[in-house]
Amino acid sequence: MINGQQYHRDVKILGQRVIPNWWRKEGHYLQLVDLPELEEKPEAVVIGTGKYGRMDVDPEVLHRLEALAIPYTIAITDEAIQQFKTLSRKGKRVLGAFHLTC
């Protein structure tokens, strides 16, 4: 649930912007090409890998985050959402990328 609207498909959030129906180039594999929002230099990135953690993250994503000195969290989606909320409440501009199924 985001701003009173329920989502059933993968979603990204950056600031007040919600990007619904997010799909990656290779389904259950998150790559740099799937996160063009990194160019907007978020203060943190939170990646939800699904209810059972089935979405893998390309090591290049991690290398890019480290090169940009952007702290990140990768966790199953329920945990990632809680981390996103915590950071957002602290006033951080957070990019959330959430796989909502499997």
C-alpha distances in whole Angstrom, upper triangle without the diagonal:
4,7,6,5,4,6,9,11,12,11,13,12,15,15,14,14,11,13,12,14,15,18,21,25,25,22,22,24,22,25,26,26,22,21,23,21,24,26,24,25,22,23,21,19,17,17,15,17,15,15,19,20,21,21,24,24,27,29,30,26,27,31,29,27,30,32,30,30,26,25,22,20,20,18,17,13,12,15,14,10,12,15,13,12,16,17,15,16,20,20,20,19,17,16,14,14,12,14,11,14,18
4,5,5,6,7,11,12,12,10,11,9,12,12,10,10,8,11,10,13,15,18,21,24,25,23,23,24,22,24,25,24,21,20,21,19,21,23,21,22,19,20,19,17,15,16,15,18,17,17,21,21,23,21,24,24,27,29,29,25,26,29,28,25,28,30,28,28,24,23,21,20,20,19,18,14,14,16,14,11,13,15,12,11,15,15,13,14,18,17,17,16,14,14,12,13,12,14,13,16,20
4,6,8,10,14,16,16,13,13,11,13,12,9,11,10,13,13,16,17,21,24,27,29,26,26,27,25,27,27,27,24,22,23,20,23,25,22,23,20,21,20,20,18,19,18,22,21,21,25,25,26,25,28,27,30,32,32,28,29,32,30,28,31,32,29,29,26,25,23,22,23,22,21,18,17,19,17,14,15,17,14,12,16,17,13,14,18,17,17,16,16,16,14,16,16,18,17,20,23
4,7,10,13,15,16,15,16,14,17,16,13,14,12,15,14,17,19,22,25,29,30,27,27,29,27,29,30,29,26,25,26,23,26,28,26,27,24,25,24,23,21,21,20,23,21,21,25,25,27,26,29,29,32,34,34,31,32,35,33,30,34,35,33,33,29,28,26,25,25,24,22,19,18,20,19,15,17,19,17,15,18,19,17,17,21,20,21,20,19,19,17,18,17,19,17,20,23
4,7,10,12,14,12,14,13,16,16,13,13,11,13,11,13,16,19,22,26,27,24,24,26,25,27,28,27,23,23,24,22,25,27,25,26,23,25,24,22,20,20,19,21,19,20,23,24,25,24,27,27,30,33,33,29,30,34,32,30,33,35,32,32,29,28,26,24,24,23,21,18,17,20,19,15,17,20,17,16,20,21,18,19,23,22,22,21,19,18,16,17,15,17,14,17,21
4,7,10,11,11,13,14,17,18,16,15,12,13,10,12,14,17,20,24,25,22,22,24,23,26,27,26,22,22,24,22,25,28,26,27,24,26,24,22,19,19,17,19,16,16,20,21,22,21,25,25,28,31,31,28,29,33,31,29,32,34,32,32,29,28,25,23,22,21,19,15,15,18,17,14,16,19,17,16,20,21,19,20,24,23,23,22,20,19,16,16,13,14,11,14,17
4,6,8,8,11,12,16,17,16,14,10,11,8,8,11,14,17,20,21,18,18,20,20,22,23,23,19,19,21,20,23,25,24,25,23,24,22,20,17,16,14,16,14,14,18,18,19,18,21,22,25,28,28,25,27,30,28,27,30,32,30,30,27,26,23,21,20,19,17,13,14,17,16,13,16,18,16,16,20,21,19,21,24,23,23,21,19,17,14,13,11,11,8,11,15
4,7,9,12,14,18,20,19,17,13,13,9,8,11,12,16,19,19,16,16,19,19,22,23,23,19,20,22,21,24,27,26,27,25,26,24,21,18,16,14,15,12,12,16,16,16,16,20,21,24,27,28,25,26,30,29,27,31,33,31,32,28,27,24,22,20,18,16,13,14,17,16,14,17,20,18,19,22,23,22,24,27,26,25,24,21,19,15,14,11,10,7,8,12
4,6,10,13,17,19,18,16,12,10,7,5,7,9,12,15,16,12,13,16,15,18,20,19,15,17,19,19,21,24,23,25,23,25,22,19,17,15,13,13,11,12,15,15,15,14,17,18,21,24,25,22,24,27,26,25,28,30,29,29,26,25,22,20,18,18,15,12,14,17,16,14,18,20,18,19,22,23,21,24,27,26,25,22,20,17,14,11,9,8,6,8,11
4,7,10,14,17,17,14,11,9,7,5,5,7,9,13,14,11,11,13,12,15,16,16,12,13,16,15,18,20,20,21,19,21,19,16,14,11,10,10,9,12,14,13,13,11,14,15,18,21,21,18,20,23,22,21,24,26,25,26,22,22,19,17,15,15,13,10,13,15,13,12,16,17,15,17,20,20,19,22,24,24,22,20,17,14,11,8,6,5,5,8,11
4,7,10,13,13,11,7,6,5,6,5,8,11,14,16,13,14,15,13,15,16,15,12,12,14,13,15,18,17,18,16,19,16,14,12,11,10,12,11,14,17,16,16,13,16,16,18,21,21,18,20,23,21,20,23,25,23,24,20,20,17,16,15,15,14,11,13,15,13,11,15,16,13,15,18,18,16,19,21,21,19,16,13,11,8,6,5,7,8,11,14
4,7,10,11,8,6,5,7,9,7,10,11,15,16,15,15,15,12,14,14,14,10,9,11,9,12,14,14,15,13,15,13,10,10,9,10,12,13,16,18,17,17,14,16,15,17,20,19,16,17,20,18,17,20,22,19,20,17,17,15,14,14,15,15,12,14,15,12,11,15,14,11,13,16,15,14,17,19,18,16,13,10,7,5,4,6,9,10,14,17
4,6,7,6,5,6,9,11,10,13,15,18,20,18,18,18,15,17,16,16,13,11,12,10,12,14,12,13,11,13,12,10,10,11,12,15,16,18,21,19,20,17,19,18,20,22,21,17,19,21,19,17,20,22,19,20,16,16,14,14,15,16,16,13,15,16,12,11,14,13,10,11,14,13,11,14,16,14,13,10,8,6,5,7,8,12,13,17,19
4,6,5,7,8,12,15,13,16,17,20,22,21,21,20,17,17,16,16,14,11,11,8,10,12,9,10,8,10,10,9,10,12,14,17,19,21,24,22,23,20,21,19,21,22,21,17,18,20,18,16,19,20,17,17,14,15,14,15,16,18,19,16,18,18,14,13,15,14,10,12,14,12,10,14,15,12,10,7,6,5,6,9,12,15,17,20,23
4,6,8,11,14,17,16,19,20,23,25,24,24,24,21,21,20,20,18,15,15,11,13,14,11,11,9,10,11,11,13,15,17,20,21,23,26,24,26,23,24,22,24,25,24,20,21,23,20,18,21,22,18,19,15,16,16,17,19,20,21,18,19,19,16,14,16,15,11,12,14,11,8,11,13,10,9,6,7,7,9,12,14,18,19,23,26
4,7,10,13,16,16,20,21,24,27,25,26,25,22,23,22,22,19,17,16,13,16,17,13,15,12,14,15,15,15,17,18,22,22,24,27,26,27,25,26,25,26,28,27,23,24,26,24,21,24,25,22,23,19,20,19,20,21,22,23,19,20,21,18,15,17,17,13,13,15,14,11,13,15,12,12,9,10,10,11,14,15,19,19,23,26
4,7,10,13,13,16,18,21,23,22,23,23,20,21,19,19,16,14,14,11,14,15,12,14,13,15,15,14,15,16,17,20,21,23,26,25,25,23,24,23,24,26,25,21,23,25,22,21,24,25,22,23,19,20,19,20,21,22,22,19,20,21,18,16,18,18,14,15,18,16,13,16,18,15,14,11,11,10,10,12,14,17,18,21,24
4,6,10,10,14,16,19,21,20,20,21,18,19,19,18,15,13,14,12,15,17,15,16,14,17,16,15,14,15,15,18,18,20,23,22,23,20,22,21,23,25,24,21,23,25,23,21,24,26,23,24,20,21,19,19,19,20,20,16,18,19,16,14,17,17,13,14,18,17,14,17,19,17,16,13,12,10,9,10,11,14,14,18,21
4,7,7,10,12,15,18,16,18,18,16,17,16,15,12,11,12,11,14,16,14,17,15,18,17,15,15,14,15,17,17,19,22,21,21,18,20,19,21,23,22,19,21,24,21,20,24,25,22,24,20,21,19,19,19,20,19,16,18,20,17,15,19,19,15,17,20,19,17,20,22,20,18,15,13,11,10,9,10,12,13,16,20
4,5,9,12,15,17,15,17,18,16,18,18,17,13,14,15,14,17,19,18,20,18,21,20,17,16,15,15,16,15,18,21,20,20,17,20,20,22,25,24,21,23,26,24,23,26,28,25,27,23,24,21,21,20,20,19,16,18,20,17,15,19,20,17,18,21,21,19,22,24,23,21,18,16,13,12,10,10,11,11,14,17
4,6,10,13,15,12,14,16,15,17,18,16,13,14,15,15,18,20,20,22,21,23,22,19,17,15,15,15,14,17,19,19,18,16,18,19,21,24,23,21,23,26,24,23,27,28,27,28,25,25,22,21,20,20,18,16,18,20,18,17,21,21,19,20,24,23,22,25,27,26,24,21,19,16,14,11,10,10,10,12,15
4,7,10,12,10,12,13,11,13,14,12,9,10,12,13,15,17,18,19,18,21,19,16,15,13,13,13,13,16,18,17,16,13,15,15,17,20,20,17,20,22,20,20,24,25,23,25,22,22,19,19,17,18,17,14,17,19,16,16,20,20,17,20,23,22,21,24,26,24,22,19,17,13,11,9,9,8,10,12,15
4,7,8,7,9,10,9,11,13,11,8,11,13,14,16,19,19,21,20,23,21,17,16,14,13,13,13,16,18,16,14,12,14,14,15,19,18,16,19,22,20,20,24,25,24,26,23,23,20,20,18,18,17,15,19,21,18,18,22,22,20,22,25,24,23,27,28,27,25,22,19,16,14,10,10,9,11,12,14
4,5,5,7,7,6,8,10,8,6,9,11,13,15,17,19,20,19,22,20,16,16,13,13,12,13,17,18,15,13,10,11,11,12,15,15,13,16,19,17,18,21,22,22,24,21,22,19,18,16,17,17,16,20,21,18,19,23,22,20,23,26,24,24,28,29,28,25,22,19,15,14,11,11,10,13,13,15
4,6,9,8,8,8,10,7,7,10,12,15,16,18,20,21,22,24,22,19,19,16,17,15,16,20,20,18,15,12,13,12,12,15,15,14,17,19,18,19,22,23,22,25,23,24,21,21,19,20,20,19,23,24,21,23,26,25,23,27,29,27,27,31,32,31,28,25,22,18,17,14,15,13,16,17,17
4,6,5,7,8,11,10,9,13,15,18,18,21,23,24,24,26,24,20,19,16,16,14,15,18,18,16,13,10,10,11,11,15,15,14,17,19,19,20,23,24,24,26,24,24,21,21,18,19,19,19,22,23,21,23,26,25,24,27,29,28,29,32,33,32,29,27,24,20,19,15,15,13,16,15,15
4,6,8,10,13,12,10,13,16,18,19,22,23,24,24,26,23,19,18,15,14,12,12,15,15,13,10,8,10,11,12,16,17,15,18,21,20,21,24,25,25,27,24,24,21,20,17,17,16,16,19,21,19,20,24,23,22,25,28,27,27,30,32,31,28,26,23,19,17,13,13,10,12,12,12
4,7,10,13,13,11,14,17,19,19,22,24,24,23,25,22,18,16,12,11,9,9,12,12,10,7,4,6,9,10,14,15,14,16,19,19,19,22,24,24,25,23,22,19,17,14,14,13,13,17,18,16,18,21,21,21,24,26,25,26,29,30,30,27,25,22,19,16,12,11,9,11,10,9
4,6,10,11,9,12,15,17,17,20,22,22,21,23,20,16,15,12,12,9,11,15,14,11,9,6,5,6,7,11,12,11,13,16,16,16,19,21,21,22,20,20,17,16,13,14,14,15,18,19,17,19,22,21,21,24,26,25,25,29,30,29,26,24,21,17,16,12,12,10,14,13,13
4,7,8,6,8,12,13,13,16,18,18,17,19,17,13,12,9,10,9,12,15,15,12,11,7,6,5,6,9,10,8,10,13,13,13,16,18,18,19,17,17,14,14,11,13,14,14,18,18,15,17,20,19,18,21,23,22,22,26,27,26,23,21,17,14,13,9,11,10,14,14,14
4,5,5,7,10,12,12,14,17,17,17,19,17,14,14,12,14,13,16,19,19,16,14,11,9,7,5,8,7,6,10,11,10,12,15,15,16,18,16,17,15,15,14,16,17,17,21,21,18,20,23,21,20,24,25,23,24,27,28,27,23,21,18,15,14,12,14,13,17,18,18
4,5,5,7,10,9,11,13,14,14,17,15,13,14,13,15,15,18,22,22,19,18,14,12,9,8,9,7,5,9,10,8,10,13,13,13,15,14,16,14,16,15,18,19,19,23,22,19,21,24,21,20,23,25,22,23,27,26,25,22,19,17,13,14,12,15,15,19,21,21
4,6,6,10,10,11,14,15,16,19,18,15,16,15,17,17,19,23,23,20,19,15,14,12,10,13,10,9,13,14,11,13,16,16,16,19,17,19,17,19,17,20,21,20,24,24,21,22,25,24,22,25,27,24,24,28,28,27,23,20,18,15,15,13,15,16,19,21,22
4,6,9,10,12,14,15,15,18,16,13,14,12,14,14,16,20,20,18,16,13,13,11,11,13,12,9,13,15,13,13,17,17,17,19,17,18,16,17,15,17,18,17,21,21,18,19,22,21,19,22,24,22,22,25,26,25,22,19,16,12,12,9,12,12,16,17,18
4,5,6,8,10,11,11,14,13,10,12,11,13,14,17,20,21,18,18,14,14,11,12,13,12,9,12,13,11,11,15,15,13,16,13,15,13,15,14,17,18,17,20,20,16,17,20,19,16,20,21,19,19,23,23,21,18,15,13,9,10,8,12,13,16,19,20
4,5,6,8,10,11,15,14,12,14,14,17,18,20,24,25,22,22,18,18,15,15,16,14,11,14,15,12,12,16,15,14,16,14,17,16,18,18,20,22,20,23,23,20,20,23,21,19,22,23,21,20,24,24,22,19,15,14,11,12,11,15,16,20,22,24
4,5,5,7,8,11,11,10,12,13,16,18,20,23,25,22,22,19,19,16,16,17,15,12,14,16,12,12,15,15,13,15,12,15,14,16,17,19,21,19,22,22,18,18,21,19,16,19,20,17,17,20,20,18,15,12,10,8,10,10,14,16,19,22,24
4,5,5,7,10,10,9,12,13,16,18,21,24,25,22,22,19,18,15,15,15,13,10,12,12,9,8,12,11,9,11,9,12,12,14,15,19,21,20,22,21,18,19,21,18,16,19,20,17,17,20,20,18,15,12,10,8,11,11,15,17,20,23,25
4,5,8,11,12,12,15,16,20,21,24,28,29,26,26,22,21,18,17,18,15,13,14,14,11,11,14,12,10,13,11,15,15,18,19,22,24,23,26,25,21,22,24,22,19,22,23,20,19,23,22,20,16,13,13,11,14,15,18,21,24,27,28
4,6,9,11,12,15,16,20,22,24,28,29,26,27,23,23,20,20,20,18,15,16,17,13,12,15,14,11,13,11,14,15,18,19,22,24,23,25,24,21,21,23,20,17,20,21,17,16,20,19,16,14,10,11,9,13,14,18,21,23,27,29
4,6,8,10,13,15,19,21,24,27,29,26,26,23,22,19,19,19,17,14,14,15,11,10,12,12,8,10,8,11,12,16,18,21,23,22,24,23,19,20,21,18,16,19,19,15,15,18,17,15,12,9,9,9,13,14,18,21,24,27,29
4,5,7,10,13,16,19,22,24,26,23,25,22,21,18,19,19,17,14,14,16,13,10,13,13,10,10,7,9,10,13,15,18,21,19,21,20,16,16,18,15,12,15,15,12,11,15,14,12,8,6,6,6,10,12,16,19,21,25,26
4,7,10,14,17,20,22,25,27,24,26,23,22,19,20,20,19,15,15,16,14,10,12,13,10,9,6,7,9,12,15,18,21,19,21,19,16,16,17,13,12,14,13,9,10,13,11,10,6,5,6,8,11,14,17,20,23,26,28
4,7,10,13,16,19,21,23,20,22,19,19,16,18,17,17,13,12,14,13,9,11,13,10,9,5,5,6,8,11,14,17,16,17,15,12,13,14,10,9,12,11,8,10,13,12,11,7,7,5,6,9,11,14,17,20,23,24
4,7,10,13,16,18,20,17,18,16,15,13,15,15,14,11,10,13,12,8,11,13,11,11,7,6,5,6,9,11,14,13,15,13,10,11,13,10,8,12,12,10,11,14,14,14,10,9,6,5,6,8,11,14,16,19,21
4,7,10,12,15,16,14,16,13,14,12,15,15,16,12,12,15,14,11,14,16,15,14,10,9,6,5,6,8,10,9,11,10,6,8,10,7,6,10,11,9,11,14,14,15,12,11,7,6,5,6,8,11,13,16,17
4,6,9,12,13,10,12,10,10,9,12,13,14,11,11,15,14,12,15,17,16,16,13,11,8,6,5,6,8,7,10,10,6,9,11,10,9,13,14,13,14,17,18,18,15,14,10,8,6,5,6,8,11,13,14
4,6,8,10,8,10,8,10,10,14,16,17,14,14,18,18,16,18,21,20,20,16,15,11,8,6,5,5,4,7,8,5,7,10,10,10,13,14,14,15,18,19,20,18,17,13,11,8,6,4,6,8,10,11
4,7,7,5,6,5,7,8,12,14,16,14,14,18,18,17,19,22,22,21,18,17,13,10,7,6,5,6,9,10,8,11,13,13,13,16,18,18,19,22,23,24,21,20,16,14,11,9,7,5,8,9,8
4,5,5,6,6,10,12,15,18,20,17,18,22,22,20,23,26,25,25,22,20,16,13,10,8,5,5,8,10,9,11,14,14,14,17,19,20,20,23,24,25,23,22,18,16,13,10,7,5,5,5,5
4,6,8,9,13,15,19,21,23,21,21,25,25,23,26,29,28,28,24,22,19,15,12,9,6,6,7,9,10,11,13,15,16,17,19,21,21,23,25,26,25,24,21,19,15,13,10,8,7,6,5
4,6,9,11,14,18,20,22,20,20,24,25,24,25,29,29,28,25,23,19,16,13,10,6,8,10,11,12,14,16,17,18,20,22,23,24,26,28,29,27,26,23,21,18,15,12,10,10,8,5
4,6,8,10,14,16,19,17,17,20,21,20,22,25,25,25,22,20,16,13,9,7,5,7,10,11,11,13,15,16,17,19,20,21,23,25,26,27,25,24,20,19,15,13,11,9,10,9,7
4,6,10,13,15,18,17,17,21,22,21,23,26,26,26,23,22,18,16,12,10,9,10,13,14,14,16,19,19,19,22,24,24,25,28,29,30,27,26,22,20,17,14,12,9,10,9,6
4,7,10,13,15,13,14,18,18,18,20,22,23,23,21,19,16,14,10,10,9,10,14,14,13,15,18,18,18,21,22,22,23,26,27,28,25,23,20,17,14,11,10,7,10,9,8
4,7,9,12,11,12,15,16,16,18,20,21,21,19,18,15,13,10,11,11,12,16,16,14,17,20,19,19,22,23,23,24,27,28,28,25,24,20,17,15,12,12,10,14,13,12
4,6,8,7,8,11,12,12,14,16,17,18,16,15,12,11,9,11,12,13,17,16,14,17,19,18,18,21,22,21,23,26,26,26,23,21,18,15,14,11,12,11,15,16,15
4,5,6,7,9,10,11,13,15,16,17,16,16,14,14,12,14,16,17,21,20,18,20,23,21,21,24,25,24,25,28,28,28,25,23,20,17,16,14,15,15,18,19,18
4,5,5,6,9,10,11,12,14,15,15,15,13,14,12,15,17,19,22,21,18,22,24,21,21,25,25,23,25,29,28,28,24,23,20,18,18,16,18,18,21,22,21
4,5,5,6,9,10,10,12,14,14,15,13,15,14,17,20,21,24,23,20,23,25,22,22,26,26,24,25,29,28,28,24,22,20,17,18,16,18,19,22,23,23
4,5,5,6,9,10,11,12,11,12,10,12,11,15,17,18,21,20,17,19,21,19,18,22,23,20,22,25,25,24,20,19,16,13,14,12,15,16,19,21,21
4,5,5,6,9,10,10,10,10,8,10,10,14,17,18,21,19,16,19,21,18,18,21,21,19,21,24,23,23,20,18,16,14,15,14,16,17,21,22,22
4,6,5,6,9,10,10,11,11,13,14,17,20,21,24,22,20,23,24,21,21,24,24,22,24,27,26,25,21,20,18,17,18,17,20,21,24,26,25
4,5,5,6,8,9,11,11,14,14,18,21,21,24,23,20,22,24,21,20,23,23,20,22,25,24,23,19,18,16,14,16,15,19,20,24,26,26
4,5,5,6,5,7,7,11,12,16,19,19,22,20,17,19,20,17,16,20,20,17,18,22,20,20,16,15,13,12,13,14,17,19,22,24,25
4,5,5,6,7,9,12,13,17,21,21,24,21,19,21,22,19,19,22,21,18,20,23,22,21,18,17,15,15,17,17,20,22,25,27,27
4,5,8,10,12,15,17,21,24,25,27,25,22,24,25,22,21,25,24,21,23,26,24,23,19,18,17,16,19,19,22,24,28,30,30
4,5,9,11,15,17,20,24,24,26,24,21,23,24,20,19,22,22,18,20,23,21,20,16,15,14,14,16,17,21,23,26,29,30
4,6,9,13,16,19,23,23,25,22,19,21,22,18,18,21,20,16,18,21,19,18,15,14,14,14,17,18,21,24,27,29,30
4,6,10,13,16,20,20,21,19,16,18,18,15,14,17,16,13,15,18,16,15,12,11,10,10,13,14,18,20,23,26,27
4,7,10,14,17,17,19,16,13,16,16,12,12,15,14,11,14,16,14,15,11,12,10,11,12,14,17,19,22,24,25
4,7,10,13,14,16,13,10,13,13,10,10,14,13,11,13,16,15,16,12,12,9,9,10,11,13,16,18,21,21
4,6,10,11,12,10,7,10,11,8,9,12,12,11,13,16,16,17,14,14,11,11,10,10,12,14,16,18,18
4,7,9,11,9,7,10,12,10,11,14,14,14,16,19,19,20,17,17,13,12,10,10,10,11,14,15,15
4,6,8,6,5,9,10,9,11,14,14,15,17,19,20,21,19,19,15,14,11,11,10,10,12,13,13
4,6,6,6,9,10,11,12,14,16,17,18,20,21,23,21,21,17,16,12,11,9,9,9,10,10
4,5,5,6,9,10,10,12,14,15,16,18,20,21,19,19,15,14,10,9,6,7,7,9,10
4,6,5,7,9,10,11,13,15,16,17,19,21,19,20,16,16,12,12,9,10,9,11,12
4,5,5,6,9,10,11,13,14,16,17,19,18,18,15,15,12,13,11,12,12,14,14
4,5,5,6,9,10,11,12,14,15,17,15,15,12,11,8,9,8,10,11,13,14
4,5,5,6,9,10,10,12,14,15,14,14,11,11,8,9,8,11,10,13,15
4,5,5,6,9,10,11,13,15,14,15,12,13,11,13,12,14,14,16,18
4,5,5,6,8,10,11,13,11,13,10,11,10,12,12,15,15,18,19
4,5,5,6,9,10,11,9,10,7,8,7,10,10,14,14,18,19
4,6,5,6,9,10,10,11,9,11,10,13,13,16,16,19,21
4,6,5,7,9,9,11,10,13,12,15,15,19,19,22,24
4,5,5,7,6,8,7,10,10,14,15,19,19,23,25
4,5,5,5,7,6,10,10,14,15,19,19,23,25
4,5,7,10,10,13,14,17,18,22,22,25,27
4,6,9,10,14,15,18,20,23,24,27,29
4,7,9,12,14,18,20,23,24,28,30
4,6,9,12,15,17,21,22,26,28
4,7,10,13,16,20,21,25,27
4,6,10,12,16,18,21,23
4,7,10,13,15,19,21
4,6,10,12,15,17
4,7,9,13,15
4,6,9,11
4,6,8
4,7
4
